[in-house]
Amino acid sequence: MKTLRTLVLSALVLGGTAIPLAAQADPPAAVAQMESPARGKPFSRAEAQSLAQREKKSEDLAKYEGGHLVIAISTLGVVIIAVIVLLLVL
C-alpha cells in the first residue's frame, strides 16, 4: 500500500513539473494574419427586415429552450482527477 502511495505521489509531482515546462516554449518566429473565412458580408436593410419577419413567424423559435451542455476533459485532466481521488482514498 505504501508503494502505491509513493507511486501516485511521484506521478503527481512529475506531472506538475512537466506542465509549466511545456508552457514556456518559444512562440513561432512569424505569425501570419489571415482573414477569417467564416465572416460574410453584412446584411442589407431589406435582408435584415426579411429575416426579422421570418423570425417572428417561426413557431419553433418561440419554443426554443437552449442547447445541450457538453463537458470535455482532456486525458491529463482525467489523470489528475484520478490521482486526487486515489490520494483521498488512500
Sequence and secondary structure as in RCSB ss.txt:
>XXXX:A:sequence
MKTLRTLVLSALVLGGTAIPLAAQADPPAAVAQMESPARGKPFSRAEAQSLAQREKKSEDLAKYEGGHLVIAIST
LGVVIIAVIVLLLVL
>XXXX:A:secstr
 HHHHHHHHHHHHHHHHHHHHHHT    S       TT      HHHHHHHHHHHHH HHHHT           H
HHHHHHHHHHHHHH 
